[in-house]
């Protein structure tokens, strides 16, 4: 199981975190990953304090530098990689 956490703190929310969640949900559905991927919201990850982009973690590892435009594709690529390793 791959776990994706997306920050729903006020700074990330105003930068489009809610839209990223919708985009990632669509990617999960498109790939049929519903039984292999858990998507959940998170409290503030403090990424915004260090200009590291939207707060996104996959299996506890930060996805640095993501923004509204790049986040969904970056998440899709990482999840694909992790699921391929799981077999």
N, C-alpha and C positions, 0 to 999 in steps of 0.2 A: 504494500500500500504506500502510495506517495501522498504526502500531506503538503498542501499549499496553504500558506497563511498570507493574507493581505491586510495591511494596516487600515483600520477605519478611523484612526485619529483625525482630528479636524484638519490638520495641514495636508495629510494625504487625501482626505475626502475632497477637499477643495481643488486638489490637483488631479482628480478624476478616478480615485480608487474604486468608486462605485461602478464606473463604466468599465474599468479593468475587470472587476468581478464578473460583470455580464459577458465580457469578451471571453474570459477564461472558461466560464460555464459553457459557452457555445463551443469552444474548442474541445472541452471534455465530451460534450454530446456528439460532436462531429466525429471524434475518434472512437466513441463507444467505451470510454474509460470510466464510466460511472461507478463500476465495481472495484476499480483499481486506484482511484484518486479521491482524496478527501479535500474539499475546498472549504476554508473557514475564514471568517474575519478575525482580526486581532486588535488588541489595544495598541497604543503607540509603540513603535519599535525604535523611535529616536533617530531614524535614518535622515529625516529632514533637518535635524540639528547639525548634520555634518555634510549637507548637500550631496547625499548618496542616492537621491531619487526616491521613488515610492517605496514604502515598506513592504517588501515581499520576501518571504522565506519559503524554501522548498526543503522538506525534511530537516528543518532547523538551520539550513545554510542560507545566508543572505544572498539575494539577487540584487547586486548593487548597480546603480546607474539606470534603472528602469524608469520610464515615464509613460504617460498615457499612450503615446504612439508606439513605443517599443515593447511594453510589458507583456502583452498577450503572446506575441511571437516568441519572446525570450522564455517565457514560462512553458510554452508548448515544446520548444526545442529541449529544454532541460528535462521536462517530464518524459518526453519520448526517449531520451538517453537513459534515464533511470529505469523506465519500464523495460527497455531492451535488456538491461543488465539483469533485471529480475527474471526475465524469460517468459 
